[in-house]
């Protein structure tokens, strides 16, 4: 059951991040889930220690945990934009 919730929340975080970075038309649901999960790992590694919180991947479903996961997903899409377009949007 925890795995299903992890996929759903990862998909929502990836979708919101793709809306923020204006890449939603280029991504499907699977890529949104992947971006959300990988972005949560990235956010947990970079952002969560600065905010003093965990991420969705560590079981922290607080507002700050979701925010750090979202920031990690946006940073991941920014890195992808740098490599695919040569500049950040």
Backbone bond lengths (Angstrom), bond angles and torsions (degrees), N, CA, C in turn:
res aa  C-N    CA-C-N  psi(-1)  N-CA   C-N-CA  omega(-1)  CA-C   N-CA-C  phi
1 X - - - 1.452 - - 1.526 111.09 -
2 X 1.334 116.07 -38.46 1.456 120.51 179.60 1.523 111.46 -62.96
3 X 1.331 117.52 -35.65 1.463 122.57 179.55 1.524 110.80 -64.74
4 X 1.319 117.51 -39.38 1.465 121.67 179.59 1.530 110.24 -66.27
5 X 1.316 117.15 -42.86 1.463 120.78 177.62 1.520 110.05 -64.06
6 X 1.326 117.15 -39.06 1.463 122.74 177.86 1.526 110.62 -60.34
7 X 1.343 117.09 -42.38 1.468 121.10 178.57 1.528 111.91 -68.02
8 X 1.311 116.84 -41.89 1.468 120.86 -178.74 1.530 110.91 -65.86
9 X 1.322 116.95 -47.56 1.468 120.21 -179.45 1.527 109.88 -67.85
10 X 1.327 118.26 -38.49 1.463 121.11 175.75 1.513 111.61 -61.82
11 X 1.325 117.22 -39.91 1.462 121.02 177.25 1.513 112.47 -65.01
12 X 1.305 116.67 -40.93 1.476 120.37 179.34 1.525 110.24 -67.31
13 X 1.323 117.24 -43.34 1.466 120.48 178.88 1.522 110.08 -64.05
14 X 1.326 117.66 -42.78 1.463 120.93 177.83 1.519 112.14 -63.72
15 X 1.328 116.65 -38.55 1.466 120.90 179.04 1.524 111.16 -65.90
16 X 1.338 117.20 -45.51 1.460 120.86 179.21 1.527 110.48 -64.12
17 X 1.327 117.03 -40.54 1.468 120.15 177.73 1.522 110.95 -64.11
18 X 1.332 117.50 -38.57 1.463 119.72 178.95 1.533 111.09 -69.64
19 X 1.326 117.91 -30.34 1.467 120.56 173.87 1.521 110.80 -68.07
20 X 1.323 117.02 -41.42 1.456 121.17 179.63 1.523 110.56 -64.03
21 X 1.333 116.80 -41.31 1.468 121.25 -177.53 1.529 112.85 -89.60
22 X 1.325 117.34 3.62 1.477 123.56 178.75 1.529 112.42 57.38
23 X 1.338 116.49 44.12 1.462 122.60 176.37 1.525 111.35 -117.93
24 X 1.313 117.36 12.78 1.459 120.48 -174.20 1.520 112.26 -64.61
25 X 1.320 117.99 -33.58 1.465 120.65 -179.44 1.522 111.66 -70.62
26 X 1.327 118.12 -21.11 1.456 122.04 -177.92 1.524 112.53 -92.86
27 X 1.312 118.74 -11.32 1.450 122.77 -174.05 1.515 110.77 -114.89
28 X 1.304 115.13 148.03 1.450 121.45 172.83 1.515 109.63 -104.97
29 X 1.315 116.26 -171.89 1.460 120.47 -176.75 1.522 111.92 -67.48
30 X 1.331 117.49 -36.69 1.465 120.08 -179.41 1.524 110.31 -65.88
31 X 1.321 117.04 -44.76 1.463 120.27 179.25 1.534 111.09 -67.21
32 X 1.321 118.34 -33.54 1.465 120.89 174.67 1.523 110.97 -62.48
33 X 1.328 117.11 -41.73 1.466 120.94 178.66 1.526 109.88 -64.60
34 X 1.328 116.34 -44.73 1.469 119.99 -179.97 1.528 110.60 -62.84
35 X 1.327 117.29 -44.55 1.468 120.86 179.03 1.524 110.37 -63.04
36 X 1.321 117.20 -40.55 1.468 120.26 179.34 1.512 112.56 -64.59
37 X 1.325 117.53 -42.38 1.465 121.01 -177.90 1.527 110.93 -73.29
38 X 1.327 117.12 -47.11 1.470 119.96 179.26 1.527 109.90 -66.52
39 X 1.322 116.88 -38.29 1.464 120.53 176.29 1.521 112.63 -63.62
40 X 1.331 116.94 -33.81 1.466 119.95 176.08 1.518 110.95 -66.77
41 X 1.330 116.49 -39.94 1.465 118.89 175.51 1.528 110.96 -62.99
42 X 1.325 116.32 -44.04 1.458 121.37 178.82 1.528 110.83 -63.61
43 X 1.318 116.46 -43.19 1.462 120.85 177.24 1.515 112.29 -64.93
44 X 1.323 116.20 -36.05 1.459 119.84 177.51 1.514 112.61 -68.07
45 X 1.303 115.54 -29.96 1.454 120.14 -178.73 1.532 111.69 -83.57
46 X 1.343 117.29 -38.05 1.464 120.93 -175.00 1.528 114.19 -101.56
47 X 1.327 117.17 -45.29 1.463 121.43 -168.33 1.533 112.90 -94.00
48 X 1.325 117.46 -41.36 1.465 120.72 -174.68 1.534 113.51 -58.18
49 X 1.344 119.76 -40.53 1.475 117.12 177.08 1.538 112.91 -63.72
50 X 1.319 116.90 -31.58 1.466 119.51 178.04 1.518 111.78 -70.46
51 X 1.338 116.61 -35.24 1.460 121.07 -179.99 1.522 112.59 -88.73
52 X 1.314 117.51 -11.93 1.457 121.36 -179.48 1.518 112.83 71.97
53 X 1.325 117.02 37.75 1.453 121.31 -177.59 1.518 109.88 -139.82
54 X 1.306 116.45 174.97 1.452 122.24 174.44 1.517 109.71 -98.01
55 X 1.322 116.18 -169.09 1.465 121.02 176.46 1.509 108.90 -124.41
56 X 1.307 115.24 -179.78 1.458 120.97 178.30 1.524 109.99 -62.18
57 X 1.322 116.92 -36.73 1.465 120.77 -179.10 1.519 112.59 -66.01
58 X 1.321 117.61 -27.23 1.455 120.33 178.77 1.526 111.83 -92.26
59 X 1.321 117.28 7.39 1.459 121.55 176.92 1.511 114.06 87.69
60 X 1.314 118.77 12.00 1.459 122.60 179.47 1.527 109.20 -95.14
61 X 1.330 116.68 99.29 1.459 121.59 -178.96 1.524 111.50 -97.39
62 X 1.339 116.70 32.09 1.457 120.26 176.11 1.527 109.23 -81.94
63 X 1.305 116.09 171.14 1.465 120.87 178.97 1.530 110.03 -61.34
64 X 1.317 118.22 -44.39 1.462 121.06 -179.79 1.527 111.14 -67.17
65 X 1.312 117.95 -33.72 1.459 120.69 175.74 1.521 111.76 -65.90
66 X 1.327 116.62 -40.32 1.463 120.59 177.24 1.527 111.10 -69.05
67 X 1.330 116.98 -37.14 1.467 120.74 179.07 1.525 110.45 -66.30
68 X 1.330 117.39 -42.75 1.466 119.03 179.38 1.524 110.82 -66.34
69 X 1.322 117.94 -34.95 1.464 120.73 175.72 1.527 111.01 -67.10
70 X 1.325 116.70 -40.50 1.464 120.85 178.37 1.526 111.23 -65.32
71 X 1.322 117.42 -42.35 1.463 120.53 178.08 1.526 110.20 -62.57
72 X 1.330 116.82 -40.55 1.463 120.15 177.23 1.517 112.03 -62.76
73 X 1.336 117.94 -38.82 1.461 121.57 178.79 1.530 110.91 -68.78
74 X 1.323 117.37 -38.21 1.469 120.58 177.49 1.528 109.68 -66.38
75 X 1.325 117.87 -41.35 1.463 121.16 177.54 1.521 110.18 -62.65
76 X 1.330 117.49 -40.64 1.463 120.91 177.18 1.520 111.20 -61.13
77 X 1.321 118.10 -44.72 1.467 120.74 178.10 1.528 111.53 -67.07
78 X 1.319 117.30 -32.46 1.459 120.27 175.34 1.524 110.75 -64.43
79 X 1.320 116.95 -42.14 1.464 121.16 177.23 1.527 110.39 -64.79
80 X 1.317 116.88 -40.92 1.466 120.18 177.87 1.527 110.27 -63.49
81 X 1.335 117.12 -41.35 1.474 120.87 177.18 1.524 111.47 -61.35
82 X 1.319 117.40 -38.11 1.459 120.34 179.51 1.519 111.57 -62.32
83 X 1.323 116.62 -38.82 1.453 120.14 -178.11 1.523 113.24 -82.37
84 X 1.323 117.50 -31.32 1.475 118.96 -176.43 1.517 113.19 -88.52
85 X 1.310 117.90 -29.60 1.458 120.10 -177.45 1.516 113.45 -115.65
86 X 1.313 117.60 -11.03 1.446 120.08 -179.86 1.513 113.85 83.96
87 X 1.324 117.73 -1.85 1.459 121.15 177.79 1.521 109.30 -155.63
88 X 1.306 117.39 158.58 1.454 121.84 177.49 1.516 110.10 -87.11
89 X 1.301 116.87 148.32 1.460 121.56 177.19 1.489 110.44 -93.19
